[in-house]
Amino acid sequence: MTRNRKSAAAAGTAFELSIANYLSFEVDDRIERRVKHGANDRGDIGGVRVLGNRVVLECKDYGGTIKAGEWIKEAHTEMGNDDAVAGIVVAKRKGTTKPGEQWVLMTVDDLIALIQGERP
């Protein structure tokens, strides 16, 4: 079956929900999938906090080559919109639907922000 805009949007929503539900169960029940806000988008999943600081999660259900630079840039824009300390991408890993086995992409500055609670 060929993927079209509608099927891609449905797959993206399902992926976001699977990650949000998994994090809600494993980490904090206040974590949830967010509604889109267009140019003021604040990430796909809300309620993620590390050391009391907001963290933006941008989810990508994409079957092709990982577009790390493009996706991190998007997560960082949303990080600014949400006044978050880090912008992280959760990318679909081919061959598994298990939420805990998906890829996580971030910059070293995002990693430092998670560890220290502030950006370098």
N, C-alpha and C positions, 0 to 999 in steps of 0.2 A: 504494500500500500504506500502510495506517495504521500509525503508529508506536505500539507498546505498550511496556510496561516491559521486557520481554525483549529486544525489538529495539533499544530505546534503550541498554540495558546493553551489548549486543553492539557497537553503533556506538561507544559510549564507550570500550570496551576496545580496539577497532581503532584509534581515533583516538589514544589514549594510546600504543599500541605504535608507530604510525607516527611520532609525535613523538619518543619515546624512541629508536627505531632511528636516526632521522635525526640526532639530537644525538649519539648514540654514535658514528656514523660520522664526522660532521663535527667534533666537539669532543673527546670523551673516551670511550674504549670501556668505561669503568666506569659510564656513565650507563645506567639501566635503568628499566623500568616497575616500580612498587612494588605489593605486595599491600596491599589495604585493611586498615585497623586500626580501623574504627568510629569511636568518639568520640576516639580517640588517633591518628587519621589524620595522616600526615606528608607528604601530597601524593601526586600520581600518579606523579611521576618522581623517582627518587633518583640521587645521584651527581653532581648539578650543583653546581659550586663556582666562585666568582669570588673572586679574590685569597685563596684558601684558605678562604673562608667558604661554608657551605652556603646553597643557594638552593632554595626550595620551588617546584615547578611544579604548578599545578592545571590540568588539561585539561578543556575543555568542548566537547563535540560537540553543539551546540544550533542548531536551525534557525530559531529565532525571534529576538526582539529581544535584543540583548546586555544582560545584567544585571550591569553592571560593579560596582556597589556591593556587591551580594550575593556575587558571586564573589570579589572582592578580600577581603571580610570572611572568607570561607571560607579563602582562601589564607593570610591573616594568622593565623587560628587554627592552621592546619597549620604555619605558620612557627614559632609558639610551641612546638608539639608537637615540632618537629624541631630546636629551638635554632638556627634559620637566621637569616640577616641580612636576607633579603627573601622576600616571597611574591608570585609572579607567576602570572598566568592566561594560558594559551594557549587561544585560542578558535577554533573552526572557522570558517573564512571561506567563505561561500556561493559556490559556483561553481568551487571548486578543491579538489583533494585533495592537492596538493603540500605537504609538511610545511613547507617554507621560506617558503610564502606565507600561512601562517595568522597570525591576529592575536595580538599580545602586549599585555596590559593590566597596568598597574602604577601605583602612586602615585609622586609625585615623591620621597617619602622612600625608596621602594624603589630608584628610579633613583640617588639619592645614595648609598645603601648599596652598590649595585653599583660605583659609581665610586670611593668612598672606602674601602670595606671595613667600614663600620660605619654604623649608623642614626643620623640626627641626633637 
